[in-house]
Amino acid sequence: MAAPRQFLNDPATLVAQALAGLERANPDIVRWNRDPSFVVRADDDPRPRVSVISGGGSGHEPLHTGFVGRGMLDAAVPGAIFASPSMGQVKAATEAVDRGRGVVHVVKNYTGDIINFGLARDEALEAGIAVETVVVDDDLATDDPTGGGPGRRGTAAVIAVEKICGAAADGGADLESVVALGRRVAAGARSLAIALEACTHPGAPGPSFLLADEEIEFGVGIHGERGIDRRSFAPARELAEMLVRPIAEALELARGDRVIAIVNGLGSTHALELSLMFTETAAVLDAMGVHVARALVGSYVTSLDMAGCSITLVRSAPDLIELWDAPVHTPGLRW
């Protein structure tokens, strides 16, 4: 197999060069702090308010750096490809965005992120900054009813948590309220993902795993992790059913319930295919009597160039929809 061709100068400089490009393309929205590396809002809103930050490994763009801006994140802390940012990066970003009313860390449930954000929180508390943590753990593929292991991974539900927390903070909510909203959204969200082709790390000779022509990988993670099952390729309607039904059961959705539905591309899935997957997702929910109150369709939490998609359902209510609908202006999400 020939090595894949990628737009690349040097794998070691890819993340830094991409961040420079993000800043130059969006100078009115974001600013990149070089050392230590983190991205902050360029408008530097000085109002006393709660600030919201997140972060994690690179390779998932536009998450998280693409969600910095008005109505969402005040800062994002990028690590290397699929690697946690350091404690020092998180601490510096926390100090940079503190506006006197506390800082919320939105953290996906991965060991490195949990440890480094936790250490940065401890350092910030010692420095007199009030910091609270919202852990996002929506991936149903790694759910362990016994409570052993690290538990559910954090995936595309983080979009809803960041959007709703960011809107609440921008509207003047206090630290306790923003944290409660984030935890409520995370608790009411579940996701599942399938891959048609694995991703290829920058500079690697080939993809992280191989699939036969008639196979899909069910339950993949956003770091190129293999899934929990190999299943047969099928029409979109059957694949959507395969993803939606377990999520609906886990959330105990009933007729009359309302959800925010996120159909997310994992890196190289075309918008036409994602729109079709949303059509089929909505059809499954319609048959269950579950109303799609809001939808987000596109590639927002990627796994480099993985071909596939994830589906996330978030329990909704009028107050959450109001915050979801609030204005947002970031490189990756605007309305």
N, C-alpha and C positions, 0 to 999 in steps of 0.2 A: 504493500500500500504506500502510495506517495505521501510525503509529509504534507499536511494542509498548508495552504497559503493564507497568511494573515497580514493585515496592515500593522507593521511592527518595525521599530528600529532596533530596540534591545529590550528583552523581557524585563530586565532589571530597572529600566527607566520608564516603562509603559505607564504606570499609575501616575507618576509625577508629571509626565508630559500630558496625560489626559486631563489632569486637574488644572494645569496651565491653560489648556484649551477651554475647559468649562468656564474658568474665570474670564478669559478674553472674550468668549462668545456671549457672556451674560454679565457684563461689568456693572450694570445697574441693579443686579439681583444678588450676586455672590462675590465674595472675596476669599482667596485662598491664602491662608497663613502657611508659609513654607516650612518653618522649623520651630516647634513641632507641627506636623501636618494636620490641619483641620480647615473646614470651610465654614464661613460665617456669612450672615446677611450683610450685604453691602450698604443697605440703608441705615444700619446701626441705630435702629429705633431706640431712643433714650428713655422712653416712658418707664416709670417703675412698674414692673409686671413680672409674671412668671415666665421663665424661658424654658424651651424644650429642645433637647439635643438627642441625637441618636448616632449610630455608627456601626461599623462591622467591616468585614473584609470587602475588598474591591472585587469587581467581576459581576456585580448584581445591578449595575446601573440601568435606570436612573437612581435606584435606591443607593445610598441615602443622600449623597451629595446633591443629587438633582431635585431633592425635596426641601432644600434650604430656601427660605424666602418668606414673604408676608403670608401669614395665615397657616404656616406649617412649622418647619424647624428653624430654630435660631442658629444651630450649628450641626454639622455632621463630621464624624471622625472616621476617615478611611484607613483601613489597614492595607497590607499587601493583598495580592489575589487570594481570596478565600481564607484570609488570616486576620485574627483580631487586631484592632489597633492597640497600642500600648497604653498602660496606665498613665504615662506622662502626657500623651496626646489628649486623652479624655480629661485629665485634670486641667490642662491648659485651656481646652475649649470651654469647660465649665466655668472657669474664672473669667474668660473673655466675654461670656454672654450673661453673666449674673447682673441682674438689674434691681437687686435688693428685695425681691419677693420670692426667691427660691428658684431652683432649677430641677426640671424633671428629666431623668435619664430613661429613654425608651430603649430597652435592651432585648434583642432576640435571644432565645434560650439555646445558647451554645456555650460550652464550658469556658473558652477563652474570653468571650465577651462578658459573661457573668463575672468572672474573676477580675478582669481589668477595669470594668466599669465599677465594680464593688470597691476595689482598692482606691480608685479615683474619688468615689463618693466619700470614703473614710477621710481621705486627705482634705477634701473640700469642707467637710463638717468641722474638721479641726481648724480650718481657716475661717470658720464662721459663716459659711455659705450653707443654707438649708437645701439639701438635695434628697429627692425621693426617686424611687425606681419603679418603673412599670415593665414587667417581664412579659414578652409576647411568646406564646407557646401554642401555636394553632395547628401544627402539622399532625394530622390524624394518623399518618403512616407510622409514627414512632410513639404512639400512645401506648402506655404500659399500665394496664389496670392494677398490677401488683404494686406500683409505685417504685419499682426498682429502676436503676439507670438514670440517665439525664432527663428522661421524659420527652414530651413533644417538642420538636424543633420549632423555631420561629421562622415563619415564611411570610406570605403576602398579606396576612392580616395586619402586619406592621404598618401598611399604608393607611388603613382606617384609623389605627391608634394615633399615628403621627398627625393625620389630617384633623381628627376630632380634638385631640389635645392641643394642637397648634391653634385651632380656631378659638377654643375656650380661653387659652392664654392670651391670645390677641384681643379677645373681648373683655379682658380684665378679671377673669376668674382667679380665685386664690389657689395656692399650692395644693391644699387638700382637695379642692374640687377638681382640679385638672387631673390629679393622680387617680381619684375615684373614677372619673370618666374613662381614663386609659385602662384601668383594670377591669372595668365593666365591659368595655369593648373587647378586650382580649379574652375575657371569660366567655363571651358570647360569640366567638369566632372559631371556625375550623376550616382546614384546607386539605386538599389532596392534589397530587401532581402525577402526570405521566410523561414519559419521554419517548420520542420516536427515534432520536439519535442522541448520543452522549455529547457532552461538551469537550473541547480541546483546550488545554491550558496554553497560554502564550508561549510559543517556542517548543512545545511538546511535539513528538513525532506522530502522534495520533490521538484519537479520543480516549476518554477515561474508561470506557467499556464498549463492547460491540454487541449489536443486536442482529439477529437473523431477519430476513426480509419480512416475515410474517409475525414478528414479535414486537411488543412494546414493553417498556419497563414501568411497572406500576409502583407508585409510592416513592418516587425519586426525591432527593433533597436539592437544595439550591447551591450546594457546593460540589455538584457533580457526583454526589453519592448515588450508588446503585439503589434500586428500589427494594421493596419487600416481596416482589413477585414478578414473574415473567408471564405475560398474558398474550393472547392472540390479537393481532391487529383487527380492527373492526370499523364499521362506519361511524361517523361522528356522533350520531344519535345514541349508539350503544356505548361509546366511550364517555359521553356526557353522563349517561345514566350510571355508569360504573363509578364515576367520581361523585356525583351529586347525592345519590341515595345514602351512602355511608355517612356523609357529612350531615345530611338532614336527620338521620337517625341519632347521630352523636349529639346534635343540638336539641333533639326531641322537638323538632318543628312540627306544628300541627296546623290544620286548616285555619286560615285567617291570620296566621303569623306573617310578619313582614321582614324582609332581609335586604341588606346591601349585598349585591352579588359582584364579585371581582373575578373576571376571566382574564388571566395573566399569561402572557407569552414568556417563555423561558429563554429567549434570545434570538432564535432564527425562525420563529413561526410567523407566517405572513398575516397581516391584518384581516384579510378575507377569511382565513381559517379561524382566527379568533372570533370574528363576528359570527361565523357559523356555529362555533362552540357555545357562544352566548345564546344564540337562537335555541339550540338544543337544551342548554341549561335551563332557560326560561320555560321551555316546554315541559321538562320534568317537574319543575316547581309548580307550574300551572296545574298539572295533573294532581298534585298533592294539595292544591288549594293554598299554596304559599305565594304571597305577592312580592314581586321584586320592586321594592320602593325606590331604589337607586341602583345604578350599574356603572361599573368601570371596566372597560375592555381595552386591552393593549398590553404592551410589554413594559412592565414597571418594576418587577423584581426578577431579574434574569439570572441565568447560570451560564455566563459567557455566551457561547453560541449554541447552547443546547436546543434541539428541536423538540418542542412539547409545550404543554400548558399546565397551569394550576387553576383550580377553582376554589374560591374562598367565599363562604357565606357568613355574614355578620348579622346577628339579631339587631333589628332596628326599632326605634321608638321616635316619637316626634322631636324630642330634644336632641337626639343624635342626628336625625335628618337635618335639623336646622343648622347644626354645627358642620355637618358634611357639606351643606349647600353654601356655607359662608365663603366669601371671596378668598382665593388663594392665588399667589403669584410666585412660582418657582420655575427653574429651568424645565422640570419634568412634569409639572402639573399646574394648570392655570384655569380658573374660571371666575 
